[in-house]
Structures are given as structure tokens and as C-alpha cells.
Amino acid sequence: ATDLSAGTGTQSTHFALFEISITLTEEGLPNYEDVIRMVFQYISHCLRKATSEDRVRIRKECEQLALLSFRFRSKSREDNFTEQLACNLTRYPSNDVLCGPDLFFDPLDWSRIDEIIDQCFT
């Protein structure tokens, strides 16, 4: 591989996609299925080895990063900002309309997350 990147891609109110991009060499290209299998094995390993403390720490780090991103984000066009606020009015409590999708964190159901991990990585 000559390049690897990973992070959140498409985001919505209730979900975000985690995207991984790997650029393979010509020699690596015939082995793309092995690369995909190894990536999923590694993700499964990380998810299954995470302790409760790890999960809480990671969640707090994500919230802190979101807060920094919100505080220092670039200005948007007025019409886009207004449209986003109008959408937020229907999705969030009135106290959270301005920060909407950026800082509104629902409590996580860890048992449900474990069920999904089992479904995806078994």
C-alpha cells in the first residue's frame, strides 16, 4: 500500500460513516481481498478488546474534538446557516438548536452496540 486514510465521511443526524481508503501498489492490487479481510479483522479486534473504560475515554475524546471543531469552525454562508437552523428546529430541543448535530450526543446503548458488533464481525 502507498496510502492509507480513515475517518468519518458522510454524516447525518443519527449516523456517520467511517471510511477507510487504501491505495495499493500494482503488486498489492491482486491481493485486495486479503487487504479487505485484514482491515475487518483489525477493526473486529479493536472493537472486541475495548474495555468499558476505553469506550468512555474514546467517547469523551470525540465529544472534546467536536466541541473544538464547533468553537473554531469556519463561517458559513448566511443562507446555508439559516437553512441548517430551520432543520435543527425540528430535530433538537430548543436549547440545542444552534449546536445541533455538532454537539448533541445521545447516550449510547453499549449492549446494543455489542449486538451490532457481533452481527457485523462474526
ChimeraX attribute file (.defattr): number of C-alpha atoms within 10 A of each C-alpha:
attribute: neighborCount
match mode: 1-to-1
recipient: residues
	/A:1	12
	/A:2	8
	/A:3	9
	/A:4	10
	/A:5	9
	/A:6	10
	/A:7	11
	/A:8	10
	/A:9	11
	/A:10	10
	/A:11	11
	/A:12	9
	/A:13	12
	/A:14	8
	/A:15	8
	/A:16	12
	/A:17	11
	/A:18	11
	/A:19	11
	/A:20	12
	/A:21	10
	/A:22	15
	/A:23	13
	/A:24	16
	/A:25	11
	/A:26	9
	/A:27	9
	/A:28	13
	/A:29	13
	/A:30	11
	/A:31	11
	/A:32	14
	/A:33	10
	/A:34	11
	/A:35	16
	/A:36	12
	/A:37	11
	/A:38	12
	/A:39	14
	/A:40	13
	/A:41	13
	/A:42	12
	/A:43	14
	/A:44	16
	/A:45	12
	/A:46	11
	/A:47	16
	/A:48	13
	/A:49	10
	/A:50	12
	/A:51	11
	/A:52	10
	/A:53	9
	/A:54	11
	/A:55	13
	/A:56	13
	/A:57	12
	/A:58	13
	/A:59	14
	/A:60	12
	/A:61	12
	/A:62	13
	/A:63	16
	/A:64	13
	/A:65	13
	/A:66	17
	/A:67	15
	/A:68	12
	/A:69	13
	/A:70	14
	/A:71	11
	/A:72	9
	/A:73	9
	/A:74	8
	/A:75	7
	/A:76	9
	/A:77	8
	/A:78	9
	/A:79	9
	/A:80	10
	/A:81	13
	/A:82	12
	/A:83	10
	/A:84	15
	/A:85	16
	/A:86	13
	/A:87	13
	/A:88	19
	/A:89	15
	/A:90	10
	/A:91	14
	/A:92	16
	/A:93	11
	/A:94	11
	/A:95	9
	/A:96	15
	/A:97	19
	/A:98	16
	/A:99	15
	/A:100	20
	/A:101	19
	/A:102	15
	/A:103	18
	/A:104	15
	/A:105	13
	/A:106	7
	/A:107	6
	/A:108	10
	/A:109	8
	/A:110	11
	/A:111	9
	/A:112	10
	/A:113	12
	/A:114	13
	/A:115	10
	/A:116	12
	/A:117	15
	/A:118	13
	/A:119	9
	/A:120	10
	/A:121	13
	/A:122	7
